[in-house]
Amino acid sequence: MKKVLSLVAVAGMFTFVACGPSAAEKEAAAAAAAQIVADSVAGVEAAAAEAAAADSAAMAATAAAEKAAADSAAAAAAAPAAKAHH
């Protein structure tokens, strides 16, 4: 009985080994994984570029607002001085 069970166990092991993926399937899986990584890297780079563009636009808008505020303050300070000269 032990020999029969041992034979069945060995046959089962060979069955599991034989049912594994072939070399072509392994290569296809590796290629798919590489494509996923490449897509992920491209997505991260695109998001970083978009964030950088948004930051640049926000900085430009902030600078424009600060310049407008400074110009308004300068104009307000100059207005009383202009009235005093008349």
C-alpha angles and dihedrals in degrees: 000000000000090000092052092050091047090051091049091048092051091047089050091052091052089049092055092047092048092050093057121111118283123240090259091052091049090050091049091050091050091049091049090050091049090051091050090051091048091049091049092050091048090050092051092048091049091049091049091050091049091049091049091051091049090049091050091050091048091049091049091049091048091049091049091050091049091049091049091050091049091048091050091049091049091049091048091050092048095049097070090045091052091050091050091057093055 
